[in-house]
Amino acid sequence: MPSSEYLVLSALLLILGITIGSRLSPKSHLAKKSLTAELNESRDSTEPEILDKFQIMKKFNNDTWERKAYNAFAAKLGDKEKIFPCIYASKGYRDNDLLYLFLPSEDITERRNVLTAARAILAYVPNSHKYGLNTSLVFLTPNSDKKRNVEDYHKLFWTFLKSLRQLDPKPWPPNISEETMTNRWCFCFDGKPAFLAVLTPAHEKRKSRHLPNFCFVYQPRWVFELLLTTDAKREAALKNVRALIDKYDYPLVHSPDISNFGDEGCTEAKEYFIYDENRPAVSPWPTLLAP
């Protein structure tokens, strides 16, 4: 029969083993594996329907929410008198460089929306160079019966972005900071950096960020890298965009958070979603992997 000391030692080792096992059991790894499996499973279903403007006009009648949402977006970017501040987006619209995806609900944090967006980005970005120099993927949603203010949309957007990041099948690029408040951070997915811009029905003063339907635009970073190849070009483009915003949003002036990537004291985390007044719209999380 084992001695009492042996039994005590065995019990301690068992407890210690369970404790160590629980610490070493890669919960985060298992969670990541589960998320990846969920994404892969969703990719085995019907692929997201990414359309250009001609396909939209052919597919949807004028009385559908999809056509109304697209028409409002197209009217904004195609207006020749009231020039939309992002001239690259306007040119992308005119040249049919933009692609569109319609999500099934305004609550983009719903799992079906996050999975659809992830699959769409995975399908779009690897082929994005062939769509044109000013390409972006435009996400549009139907209106909701729920009345939301700008703060509500800000929370929806960042919660969605955090959920999207956690579905990322690839590691975060080592040359991009994961800290959202640094000047070297930008959103990345599938190992590729991107720029996003959000428009909402709740924006009233900042007309450049208003659209009747909740919308966000996903632009691969390579677009900027090809268009803005020197510091002089980047500074000129920034000055031009700020001036156009001042004119478009008058009497509201441009947000000081509109800046170039890497500028000291700035972060793209304040630029994707801009409030209706000039105050910083910061990310709720220090990193998108934060609990």
Disulfide bonds with the S-S distance in Angstrom:
none
